[in-house]
Amino acid sequence: MLIAGFPAGAWGTNCYLVAPAAGAECVIIDPGHQAAEGVEEALKKHRLKPVAVVLTHGHIDHVASVVPVCGAHDVPAWIHPEDRYMMSDPEKALGRSIGMPLMGELTVGEPDEVRELTDGVKLSLAGLEFSVAHAPGHTRGSVTFQMPETAEIPSVFFSGDLLFAGSIGRTDLPGGSMDDMLVSLARVCLPLDDSTVVLSGHGPQTTIGQERATNPYLRQVAAEGQGAPKAPRRGM
């Protein structure tokens, strides 16, 4: 399997291209702010053909390049229905204006084809299988994508802004909820094997085992502790 990832834009949001191998069809995950050029470079380098864009949630730092990327390759975008409005109305999602200079660089709106994600569905795209889990907390429509373990590689978990190396996504923007976040961490992350590779929306890759041992939020829900720990959180 081939996974090509790079941080893009003002928020350093990780965009991923996933394919069975070089020269094959691929899925693009979270083409965010200023990601279109990096996507095209990765497609050319690895000789990939996109078949879909899938989105972990609707914040502008994860969806800002959806329209140009989908338009350039005539592919659909998949998003949870509770976050769909954010593609056309990013300022409402933030609860404030993100500023005219930045807005001037963005192409907001929906691509020609939008398909909706639901909890528990298995997406078969580009010869790959992605299990979708609804994981509210960062936003109401946040989801994660898990790829199954094979004889060659461990399971891969695209966590979006649910789980980071050493931290979690912020919950103080509209639609965020710390209570929902902790429930999602317990329901979605804790059952995963320690060997599962975590590729998050921001920051370096990690594993579930590493986070189970060191992440204060995951440790809290594993121990069924009281109250939310204080640790730095990332994401827009």
N, C-alpha and C positions, 0 to 999 in steps of 0.2 A: 504493500500500500504506500501511496505517496501523500504526504501532507506538507504543503508549502504555506508557511505563515509569516506574516510581517506586521509590525505596528504601524498604524496610519494616523495621520492628521493631528490636530491640536491636542487630542486626548490620548494619543498613543494606543488606540484601540486595535486589538489583534484581529486581523482578517485571515481566514484560512481557506485554502483550496485543497480539496480532498479528492483523490482519484485512486483507482486500483493500481495504476502504474503510469509512468510517463507515456505520452502519446495516446491517452485514453480520455473518455468523458470524465467530467469532474463536477463537484458541487462546491459552490462558494458560500462561505459562512461569514456573515456580518461585514459586508463591504461598507465601511463607515466613512467618516470625514476624510476627504482627499485620498480615498483608497483606489479609485478607478485606475490611475496610472500603474500602481503596484500590481493590481490584478492583471492588467494587460501584459506587464513584464513577466509575471509568473506563468501566465498562459503560454506566452511565446517560448519562454525558457524550457518549459516541460512539455510543450506541444499538446496542450490540453484543450478540450472542447467543453464549455459549460453547458449543463442541462438544467440547472436550477440555482437560485439563491435562497438560502434558508437563514432565518433571523432568530437570534436568541431573545431579542426584545426590541421595542420600538424607539429607544432613545436615539437622538440624532447622531451621536457618535458611533452608532452601530448601523445606521440605515442611510446616511447622507448620500452614499454613492449607489444606492439601489436603482434609481431611475436610469442613470447613464449606463450602468453595467448590464441591467436587464435589457435595456433598449439596444445596446450594441450587439447583443447576442441572441435577442428574441427568446428569452427564457422567463419563466414565472418566478415570482417571489413568494415564499411561504412565511407566514407570521401568525401568531396567536390572535384571535379576533379581539381580545381585550386591549391589545396594543396597536391594532391596525390604524387607528386614528392618528397616531403619532407621526406617521409618514407624511401626512398632509398638514399637520398642525404641531410642529415640534415645540413651539413656544408654550403652548398649552401643557404639553407634557412636562416642561420644566417649571411651570408656575411663574415664569418671568421671561423677559426678553433676553435672548442670548447675544444681542448687539448687532447693529447694522453692518459693520465690517465683515463679521463672520457670515451673516445671513447672505451677504452679497456673493459669497462663494458657493452657496448651496443650491441644489435643484430639488426643492421639496415637492412632494406629491407621490402618487402611486405609479408603479409601472403598469403596462397594459394588462398584465394578468397577475392577479393576487390570489393565492390559495391559502386556506386557513388551517392552522395546526391545532390538534386536539391532544389531550393527555392520553398516553398509552398507545398512540398510533405508531406503526412502523412504516417508515418511508423507505421505499426501494428506489434509489436514484443512482445513476451512473454505475450500476452493478454493485452498489454498496447498500448496506442496511443501517438506518438510523432509528433508534428508539427514542421517541419524544416523551418527555416528562414535563408537565406543567409545574412550574416552580415559582409561584408568586412570592413577593417580598421586596425585591428591587423595583419591579413594576407588577401590575396585576396580571399582565400577560407574558411574563418571563417564562421561557422554556429552556430545557437542556437537551442535548443530543448525545446519545451513547452508541458507540459502535461495538459489536461483540468481539470477544477474545477469539483469536485463532491460534493455530499451532505455532505460527511464526511471531505473533505480536500480542501484547496484552490488550485488554479492552481500552478504548479511548473515549474520554468523556469531555464533550465541549460544554463547559459550565456557564458560558456567558458571564454575567455579573452576579451570579449566585455565589460562587466560591472562587477565591483567589489563593495564591500561595501566601499563607499566613493571615488571611483576612477574608472579608466578604464585601459585597456591593453595598453602597449606601442605601438607606431606607427613608431619607428625609425629603424626597421629591414627591410630587403628586402620584398617588397610587402605590407608594412604598409603605411597608409595614414591617417593623421588627418582629412582631408576633408571627406574621406569615413567613418571614424569612427563616426563623428558627424552625418552624414546622416543615418548611421545604428542605432545609438542611437535614433534618432528621428523616424525612420520608424519602428524599431523592438520593442524598449522598451517603448516609450511613450504611445502607445495604450493599454498597459497591465493594468489590474486593480491594484489598490494600494495594494490589499491583496495578489497579486502574490508573492510567495516565490522564491527568487533568490538564486540558488546554483551555485556559480561561479568556475572558474578554479583555483583560489587562494584565500585564506582568508576565513573569516566567512560567514555564510549565512546572507541574509538581505531580504528586501521586496522592491517592486517597490515603494510603498508609502514612505518608508524611504529614498530611493535614490532620488525620485522626490523632496523631501523636503530638502535634505542635500548634494547630490552629485553635485559638481560644474559643471561637464560636462552635466549631465542630466538637471540641472537647466538652463544651457546656452541654450540648444536646445529647452527646453520648452518655454523659454522666447524669443527665436529667437534672442539671443544676438550676438554680434560681437566678433570674435577672440576666440581663445582657452584659457581657464583659466589655471593657473599654479597650479598643485597639483601633489603629488607623484603618479606615475603609477607603476603597477606591471606586472608580467609575464616576460617570458624570452625574 
